[in-house]
Amino acid sequence: MEDQDLFIQKIDQILKKHLTENSFELWVAIRENISNKCWGKPTSSSGKYHQKSDQNGRVPSCAEHTFELIYAIDKIIPMFEGSLNKDVVFLSAALHDAYKYGLVKTCNSTEQRHDQIIADIIKNNKKTFLQALNENDISILDEAVRRHMGRWGTDAGKNFSYSDYGPLVLFLSTLDMMSSKNLIKVL
């Protein structure tokens, strides 16, 4: 079994524990649609970013990076009770880099617009997402993945401010940055 397969299994285990049945089925359908080549590719195709400083600058795979976010959320999800749908919190982390290498399965470098690609997929497939989430939750999910890169996002603009968006945007962006700086410790 390759490393990415192990991380995908771990992601599935945590998501199955926390997501509603409909949201988990939605996740599995999306995961199966994403090229397995993406999950095993490094989070930084240049090797410049996401380095594991304690491991000679190793760059983790997209699957490992996504697992780190899911793992962290698993440990702190009670902080969202009553304020955010936990399906949306987990799905935002699971999907945020789903198309890090774009829509083409043979893409060899990371896609700078991957935030916009996944958000547009959510927006354009609203009917499918409505089988698991309500309209408000879909809007929150769209916003979170679309803005997860913060000021470096595709259409962030020079005046980007987290205060202009819901709390999940800052949370997801923070976890993403923490993982990229090797600050999430997974046991």
N, C-alpha and C positions, 0 to 999 in steps of 0.2 A: 504494500500500500504506500502510495506517495504521500509526502507531507501534507500537500493541500487536501487530499482526501481525508486525512486524519482531522485536520482543522475543520473541514466541512462537516464531518460527523459530529465533532464537538459543538459546532454552531447549531446544528440540527437538534442535538440533545437539549441544549439550553432553550432554544426557541420552542421546542415541543412542550417543555415544562411551563413556559410562561404565556405563550400565545393561545388565543382561542383556536378552536379547530379550523374555522374558516380562514383565519389569518395564517395559520401554519400551512394549510393547503395552498394558499396564495403564494407563500414563500417558496414552497417546494416547486411549484409551477414556474416561478420566476427563476429560481436557482437552476432548474433543469434547462432553461432557455439560455442561460449565460454559458458561454464557452468555458469548458474545463481548462482550456489553455490560459484563460485570464486568471483563474484562481491560483495557479502555480507560478505566475509571473511575479517579478519583484514589484513592490509598490512604487519604486522609483526606477524607471528604465535607464536613467543615466547613472544610477548608483550614488548620486549626490545627496539624496534626501532619505529619510526614514532609517538611517544607519543605526544598528545596534552597537552602541559604543562599547559595551562590555564583551562584544563578540567580534572584535577586529573589523568593525564596520560592515558586518553582514547586513544585507537589506532583506527584510522579511517578504514573504509572498503576500499577495492580496488576501488570500485565505487566512493566513496567520494574523495579519493586521486587522481584518474584520473580526476574527475570533477575539482578539484583545479587547475590542470595543464591547462586544457581546458579553464577554467574561466580566468586564468592569460593571456593565449595567446590571448583570445578574446579581452582583454583590450590593448594589446601591439602589435597586429599583424601588424599595419601600419609600424613598424620598418623593416619588411621584404619585403615590396613592392619593386619589381624590383630585389631582390637578391635571394629569395627562393620561390618556389611554396608553397603557403599557404596551399594547400591540404596536402602536405608532412609534413609541420610543425604541423598541427592539427592531422593528422593520426599518426605521431610519438608519440605524447602525448597520444592519444587514445589507441594505441596498446602497448606501452612500457611495461606495466605490465599485458597484456591480459592473459598470461599464468603464472602468479605469483605462482599459485599452480600446475603448470605442466599441462600435457595433460590428466591426470587421474582425472575424476570428483570427486572421493572420497578422493583425496589427502588431508591430514590433516595438512601438514606443507608447508611452502613456498618452492618453487623450486629454488635452488641457480642458476641454469642454465636458468632461465626464459628469460634472455636477448638473449641467443643463440637460445632458442626454437622459439621465435617469429621471430627472424631474419631468421632462417632456413625456417620457414613457408613462409615468404615473398619470399625468394630466390627460394624455391622449387615450388612455385605457381606463378612464374613470368608471365605466360600466363594470369592468372586471373587478376593480378595487372596491366598488360598492357592495360586492358579495361578502366582503369581510369588514369594511369600515364605513362609517357614515361620511357625508360630504365634508363636514368640518374636520374630521380626522384626516381625510384625504388631503385637504388643503394644508393642514399642519405638516403632514408627511412630505408633500411637495415642497413646501417652504424649507423644511429642515434639510432635505437632500440638495435642493437648489442652492442653498446658502451655506452649506457645511464647510466651504473653503474660506469663509469670512471675506476679508478684504482682497483675497487672491482669487475670488470666484469669477466665473465667466463674465457676468454682467453686474459685478459689485459696484463699480464706479468709485471715483476717488473719495466720495463722502460716505462710504459704507460705515454703518454703525449698528452694532448688535441691538441697540435699544429700539431700532425700527422694526424688529421682528420678535416673534414669540420665543419663549424660554428654551424650547427644544433646539433652536438654531445655535444658540450659545453653548448649550450642553453638548450637542453632537460635535460642534467645531472644537470645543475644548478637549473632548475625548480623542478626536482625530489628531489634534496637535500633540496631546500627551503620548499617544502611541508613536507618532512620528519622531518624538524626542526620546523614545525608550523609557517612558515614565510609568507605564502600566506594567506591573509585575504579575505574571501569571504563574501559578504554582503547578 
